Amino acid sequence: QVQLVESGGGLVQAGGSLRLSCAASGRTFSSYAMGWFRQAPGKERVFVAAISWSGGSTYYTNSVKGRFTISRDNAKNTVYLQMNSLKPEDTAVYSCAAKSRGNYYSDYAYDYWGQGTQVTVSS
């Protein structure tokens, strides 16, 4: 079992930055690949970024490439999402998730989910 708790969301002006954190419980955190997804009001949950168990491979949706950076610290059981140059269209609830196998980009491949943190970008 892995429990995930996100933090770091909030209200920011367009062009600003936020860093989301996802703290995981359990001794097996380093064996899981981690992902960030977001869900805007009235829309489906979509993939944002993912990182392999070692941190050696990262994956991004096209709309955040060059602006967002995913990283992890296995000693701290934490994964991060640094978000720069934020846009109003980045407004959503951001959730982290953990998976042991399967496609990085599909939410059904993830086994454990956090409760989410709200990110609001004003224009």
KELO-675144 format. One line per 3 residues: number of its first residue (from 1); their letters; for each residue x, y, z negated of N, C-alpha, C. Coordinates in steps of 0.05 Angstrom, whole numbers, always signed. Atoms other than C-alpha are relative to their C-alpha. Last residue first. Layout:
REM residues N
NUM	a	X:Y:Z:X:Y:Z:X:Y:Z ~ ...;
REM end
This chain:
REM residues 123
123	ssv	-11:-14:-23:-99:+723:+321:+5:+30:-6 ~ +17:-23:-8:-107:+683:+258:+14:+14:+23 ~ -17:-20:-13:-76:+614:+250:-18:+22:+10;
120	tvq	+16:-20:-14:-111:+567:+200:+19:+22:+11 ~ -17:-20:-11:-78:+503:+176:-18:+19:+17 ~ +11:-19:-20:-120:+459:+131:+22:+20:+8;
117	tgq	-4:-27:+9:-87:+399:+97:-8:+20:+21 ~ -1:-23:-19:-107:+327:+106:+4:+27:-14 ~ +27:-13:+0:-131:+270:+61:-1:+24:+18;
114	gwy	+4:-19:+21:-71:+226:+77:-27:+13:+3 ~ +5:-28:-7:-75:+165:+121:-1:+17:-26 ~ +5:-16:+24:-50:+93:+120:-2:+29:+8;
111	dya	+13:+15:+22:-50:+39:+173:-9:+16:-23 ~ -9:-8:+27:-35:+77:+237:-16:-14:-22 ~ -24:+15:+6:-43:+43:+305:+9:+5:-29;
108	yds	+9:+26:+9:-116:+68:+311:+24:-18:-7 ~ +6:+0:+28:-89:+139:+313:-8:-28:-11 ~ +28:+7:+5:-55:+127:+379:-6:-2:-29;
105	yyn	+18:-22:-7:+9:+164:+398:-29:-5:-7 ~ -3:-24:+17:+61:+122:+363:-22:+20:+4 ~ -4:-25:-15:+35:+58:+394:+2:+24:-18;
102	grs	+19:-10:-19:+41:-4:+351:+8:+27:+12 ~ -4:+9:-28:+77:-25:+288:-20:+14:+18 ~ -22:+19:+0:+86:-8:+214:+6:-10:+28;
99	kaa	+6:+24:-14:+45:+55:+211:+25:-18:+0 ~ -22:+19:-1:+40:+115:+166:-8:-25:+15 ~ +8:+28:-1:-5:+176:+173:+25:-18:+2;
96	csy	-22:+18:-6:-2:+250:+162:-10:-29:-3 ~ -2:+24:+17:-62:+294:+169:+25:-15:+7 ~ -23:+17:-7:-69:+365:+195:+2:-23:-20;
93	vat	-8:+15:+23:-137:+400:+192:+22:-19:+9 ~ +12:+27:+3:-140:+448:+249:+7:-10:-28 ~ +18:+2:+23:-118:+516:+276:-13:-27:-1;
90	dep	-11:+20:+18:-63:+505:+327:-16:-4:-25 ~ +9:+26:-8:-106:+541:+379:+13:-23:-17 ~ +27:+5:+11:-94:+606:+341:-11:-28:+7;
87	kls	+20:-13:-17:-20:+600:+357:-28:-6:-12 ~ +28:+11:+1:+39:+585:+313:-19:+17:+16 ~ +15:-13:-22:+108:+605:+336:-28:-9:+1;
84	nmq	-8:-27:-6:+139:+555:+287:-17:+11:+23 ~ +16:-11:-21:+112:+492:+254:+8:+29:+4 ~ -6:-29:-2:+159:+450:+213:-14:+11:+24;
81	lyv	+7:-11:-27:+126:+383:+201:+5:+30:-2 ~ +6:-29:-3:+156:+344:+144:-9:+6:+28 ~ -3:-8:-28:+159:+272:+120:-10:+28:+2;
78	tnk	+15:-23:-10:+172:+253:+48:+6:+4:+30 ~ +26:+11:-9:+193:+191:+10:-17:+22:+11 ~ +21:-15:+14:+249:+233:-23:-28:-11:+7;
75	and	-7:+0:+29:+306:+186:-5:-21:+14:-17 ~ +8:+25:+12:+271:+173:+61:+8:-2:-29 ~ -21:+4:+20:+276:+246:+81:-9:-26:-15;
72	rsi	+6:+16:+24:+236:+256:+144:+24:-2:-17 ~ -23:+12:+13:+232:+303:+203:-8:-16:-24 ~ +6:+20:+21:+181:+330:+252:+27:-11:-10;
69	tfr	-21:+19:+4:+195:+395:+290:-8:-19:-23 ~ +2:+16:+24:+143:+440:+320:+23:-20:-1 ~ +10:-16:+22:+153:+497:+370:-1:-15:-27;
66	gkv	-15:-24:+2:+195:+468:+426:-9:+19:-22 ~ -28:+3:-5:+143:+415:+441:+14:+27:+1 ~ -16:-9:+23:+77:+433:+409:+30:-3:+5;
63	snt	+7:-27:+8:+30:+431:+470:+16:+10:-24 ~ -12:-21:-16:+65:+371:+500:-5:+28:-10 ~ +19:-7:-21:+49:+323:+444:+11:+25:+14;
60	yyt	+17:-23:+3:+111:+304:+407:-20:+1:+22 ~ +19:-1:-21:+154:+243:+393:-19:+23:-5 ~ +23:-17:+5:+216:+233:+350:-17:+3:+25;
57	sgg	+17:-6:-24:+268:+179:+348:-24:+17:-9 ~ -16:-3:-24:+326:+171:+300:-15:+7:+25 ~ -3:-28:-7:+286:+185:+237:+15:+5:+26;
54	sws	-27:-9:+6:+300:+115:+212:+3:+30:+4 ~ -7:+6:+28:+227:+94:+208:+27:+12:-8 ~ -6:+28:+6:+211:+129:+274:+8:-4:-29;
51	iaa	-28:+5:+4:+180:+198:+277:+4:-29:-8 ~ -6:+25:+14:+114:+222:+303:+30:-3:-2 ~ -28:+7:+0:+82:+287:+327:+3:-26:-15;
48	vfv	-17:-24:+0:+15:+319:+343:+30:-8:+3 ~ -28:+4:+8:-35:+264:+360:+15:+27:+2 ~ -20:+4:-21:-108:+283:+364:+28:-2:-11;
45	rek	-27:-1:+11:-169:+279:+320:+20:-7:+22 ~ -11:+25:+9:-232:+293:+359:+28:+4:-12 ~ -16:+14:-19:-264:+361:+363:+11:-26:-12;
42	gpa	+16:+9:-23:-321:+397:+329:+16:-15:+21 ~ +29:+2:+4:-275:+435:+283:-14:-8:+25 ~ +13:-27:+1:-201:+421:+299:-30:-4:-3;
39	qrf	+28:+1:-9:-170:+354:+281:-11:+28:-4 ~ +17:-23:+8:-96:+345:+274:-27:-3:+12 ~ +23:-4:-18:-48:+286:+274:-15:+25:-9;
36	wgm	+18:-22:+7:+21:+277:+243:-22:+2:+22 ~ +11:-18:-20:+58:+211:+247:-16:+23:-12 ~ +19:-20:+10:+103:+167:+207:-9:+18:+23;
33	ays	+0:-24:-17:+140:+103:+223:-22:+19:-10 ~ +22:-10:-16:+142:+58:+163:+8:+22:+19 ~ +6:+20:-20:+199:+17:+134:-23:+8:+19;
30	sft	-20:-1:-21:+228:+77:+97:-5:-21:+21 ~ +4:-23:-18:+164:+85:+57:+19:-2:+23 ~ -4:+8:-28:+170:+15:+28:-3:+22:+20;
27	rgs	-28:+4:-5:+180:+34:-45:+7:-7:+29 ~ -7:+27:-8:+111:+63:-54:+30:-2:+8 ~ -6:+17:+22:+83:+133:-55:+8:-28:+10;
24	aac	+9:+27:+0:+88:+181:+2:+7:-15:-26 ~ -14:+16:+19:+94:+256:+3:-13:-27:-2 ~ +16:+24:+5:+73:+292:+66:+16:-18:-19;
21	slr	-14:+23:+12:+100:+362:+75:-20:-22:-5 ~ +16:+19:+14:+77:+417:+121:+17:-22:-11 ~ -12:+27:+2:+122:+475:+138:-19:-18:-16;
18	lsg	+7:+16:+24:+89:+538:+163:+16:-25:+1 ~ -9:+27:+5:+110:+592:+212:-12:-12:-25 ~ -12:+8:+25:+84:+656:+242:+8:-29:-2;
15	gaq	-28:-5:-2:+72:+677:+314:+15:-8:-26 ~ -13:+11:-25:-2:+682:+303:+29:+9:+2 ~ +5:-15:-24:-17:+701:+231:+13:-13:+24;
12	vlg	-23:-14:-10:-18:+650:+176:-7:+15:+26 ~ +7:-20:-20:-70:+618:+132:+25:+16:+8 ~ +9:-26:+8:-53:+555:+94:-7:+18:+23;
9	ggs	+17:-14:-18:-23:+486:+96:-8:+27:-10 ~ -13:-20:-16:+37:+465:+56:-17:+15:+20 ~ +0:-27:+12:+14:+400:+26:+13:+19:+20;
6	evl	-11:-23:-15:-2:+329:+47:-1:+26:-16 ~ +11:-26:+8:-10:+269:+2:+13:+23:+15 ~ -12:-24:-13:+0:+198:+27:-14:+25:-10;
3	qvq	+17:-23:+4:-11:+133:-10:+14:+25:+9 ~ -14:-26:-1:+23:+70:+16:-21:+22:-4 ~ +17:-24:+0:+0:+0:+0:+18:+25:+0;
REM end
